[in-house]
Amino acid sequence: MTSKEIKELSKDQLVEQVAQERERLLRLKFAHAISPIENPMRIRASRKEIAKLLTELSAKSNQQ
């Protein structure tokens, strides 16, 4: 998801996206713990995506 797409989301959508991304990260970590996944950089990308979403959510909360 690009920064432009993230900025267009509402607060509720951001919260939902954060929850989905956290679930995805959890599954990736479990899969990696059981047997190494093909691309472990997906874990890092998922963490960064969560950070982007939380940053935008924080910015929208501070505006109001």
trRosetta pair geometry for C-beta under 8 A, 3 or more apart (Angstrom, degrees):
i j d omega theta_ij theta_ji phi_ij phi_ji
1 5 4.9 -119 -170 85 86 130
1 6 5.7 103 135 -59 115 89
1 17 7.6 -7 -14 -160 171 140
1 49 6.7 93 38 -144 102 109
1 52 7.7 179 85 98 103 140
2 5 4.8 98 56 7 77 101
2 6 7.0 -139 99 -6 42 88
3 6 5.5 -54 -148 35 34 114
3 7 6.4 34 155 -21 67 105
3 52 7.0 -115 -101 -162 75 127
4 7 5.9 -55 -149 34 30 110
4 8 6.7 28 153 -20 62 108
5 8 5.9 -59 -154 33 32 112
5 9 7.2 42 150 -34 63 98
6 9 6.0 -47 -162 13 37 115
6 14 7.6 72 -166 -108 79 98
6 52 5.8 -92 -108 144 169 109
6 53 6.3 -131 -142 -96 120 61
6 56 5.0 -167 149 -35 109 164
7 56 6.2 -137 -89 -135 55 130
9 13 4.1 -130 -169 96 101 124
9 14 5.1 131 116 -60 124 78
9 17 6.7 -24 -162 -10 166 142
9 56 7.4 77 58 126 106 142
10 13 4.8 94 51 10 74 104
10 14 7.0 -132 97 -8 38 88
11 14 5.7 -57 -151 34 30 113
11 15 6.5 29 154 -19 65 104
11 57 6.7 96 -138 -138 70 81
11 60 5.5 -162 -83 119 89 140
11 61 7.3 101 -120 -69 121 75
12 15 5.8 -52 -150 34 32 111
12 16 6.4 31 152 -17 64 107
13 16 5.6 -55 -149 38 33 113
13 17 6.2 34 153 -20 66 106
14 17 5.7 -54 -145 37 31 111
14 18 6.4 34 154 -22 65 103
14 53 5.7 163 -162 -172 86 91
14 56 6.1 -144 -124 97 137 106
14 57 4.4 170 139 -83 141 98
14 60 7.1 163 2 28 159 146
15 18 5.8 -51 -149 32 30 112
15 19 6.6 31 152 -18 62 105
15 57 6.8 108 -66 -123 65 137
16 19 5.8 -55 -152 35 31 112
16 20 6.4 29 152 -17 65 107
17 20 5.7 -54 -147 38 33 111
17 21 6.1 29 156 -17 67 108
17 53 5.4 -151 104 -130 114 143
18 21 5.9 -58 -144 40 28 108
18 22 6.2 30 156 -21 64 107
18 50 6.2 85 -140 -142 76 78
18 53 4.9 -176 -78 121 85 136
18 54 6.2 89 -112 -68 130 78
18 57 6.9 -21 -44 -33 137 151
19 22 5.9 -54 -146 35 28 111
19 23 6.5 30 153 -19 62 106
20 23 5.7 -56 -152 35 31 112
20 24 6.4 33 150 -20 65 105
21 24 5.4 -50 -148 35 35 115
21 25 6.3 39 151 -21 65 103
21 46 6.1 170 -175 -165 90 84
21 49 5.3 -144 -145 108 142 114
21 50 5.0 -177 118 -79 130 82
21 53 6.5 161 19 7 152 152
22 25 5.6 -50 -147 35 33 113
22 26 6.4 37 152 -22 64 104
22 50 6.3 87 -71 -111 73 130
23 26 5.7 -52 -150 33 31 114
23 27 6.5 30 153 -16 64 105
24 27 5.8 -57 -151 37 31 110
24 28 6.3 32 152 -20 65 106
24 46 5.7 -149 107 -135 107 131
25 28 5.6 -54 -147 36 32 113
25 29 6.4 32 154 -19 65 105
25 43 6.9 92 -144 -145 79 67
25 46 4.3 167 -87 136 89 134
25 47 6.5 98 -122 -67 136 64
25 50 6.7 -22 -37 -40 146 136
26 29 5.8 -55 -150 35 29 111
26 30 6.5 28 153 -17 64 106
27 30 5.7 -54 -147 37 33 111
27 31 6.2 32 155 -18 66 107
28 31 5.7 -56 -146 38 30 111
28 32 6.1 27 156 -18 65 110
28 37 6.7 -41 -160 -28 79 163
28 42 5.9 -143 -137 109 142 107
28 43 5.1 -180 131 -90 131 79
28 46 6.1 170 19 -2 154 159
29 32 5.7 -57 -145 39 29 110
29 33 6.3 31 155 -23 64 106
29 43 6.6 96 -74 -124 71 120
30 33 5.7 -55 -147 33 30 111
30 34 6.6 25 156 -16 64 106
31 34 6.1 -58 -151 36 30 108
31 35 7.4 -47 174 55 63 69
31 37 5.4 59 119 -71 110 113
32 35 7.9 -95 -146 81 23 33
32 36 6.2 23 -151 -130 68 42
32 37 4.9 -59 -87 -6 80 103
32 40 6.3 89 -124 -116 131 93
32 43 6.5 -14 -33 -60 157 135
36 40 6.9 -49 -166 -62 89 113
37 40 5.8 133 66 -78 95 62
37 42 6.9 -74 118 41 143 122
37 43 7.9 137 47 -37 138 103
39 42 5.1 84 103 -23 99 102
40 43 5.7 -25 -178 12 65 114
40 44 7.7 62 135 -9 70 96
41 44 5.3 -48 -160 37 55 114
41 45 6.1 58 143 -22 75 103
42 45 5.4 -53 -144 39 36 114
42 46 6.2 42 154 -25 67 103
43 46 5.8 -54 -151 33 28 112
43 47 6.7 28 151 -17 62 104
44 47 5.7 -54 -151 35 33 111
44 48 6.4 31 152 -17 66 106
45 48 5.7 -55 -148 38 32 112
45 49 6.3 37 151 -24 65 104
46 49 5.6 -51 -148 32 32 114
46 50 6.6 35 152 -20 63 102
47 50 5.7 -52 -153 33 33 113
47 51 6.5 34 149 -20 64 105
48 51 5.5 -52 -150 35 35 114
48 52 6.5 38 151 -21 66 101
49 52 5.7 -50 -150 32 33 112
49 53 6.5 31 153 -16 64 106
50 53 5.8 -58 -150 38 31 110
50 54 6.2 26 155 -16 66 110
51 54 5.9 -57 -143 40 29 108
51 55 6.2 34 156 -24 64 107
52 55 5.8 -55 -149 33 28 113
52 56 6.6 22 156 -13 63 106
53 56 6.0 -59 -151 39 30 107
53 57 6.2 31 152 -20 66 109
54 57 5.4 -52 -143 38 34 115
54 58 6.2 38 155 -21 65 105
55 58 5.8 -54 -150 35 28 112
55 59 6.5 29 151 -20 63 106
56 59 5.5 -52 -147 35 34 114
56 60 6.4 31 155 -17 66 105
57 60 5.9 -55 -148 38 30 108
57 61 6.4 31 152 -20 64 107
58 61 5.7 -54 -146 35 31 112
58 62 6.4 28 156 -18 65 107
59 62 5.9 -56 -147 36 29 109
59 63 6.7 36 152 -29 62 103
60 63 5.7 -47 -151 23 34 117
60 64 7.3 17 159 -7 62 104
61 64 6.6 -70 -160 39 32 97
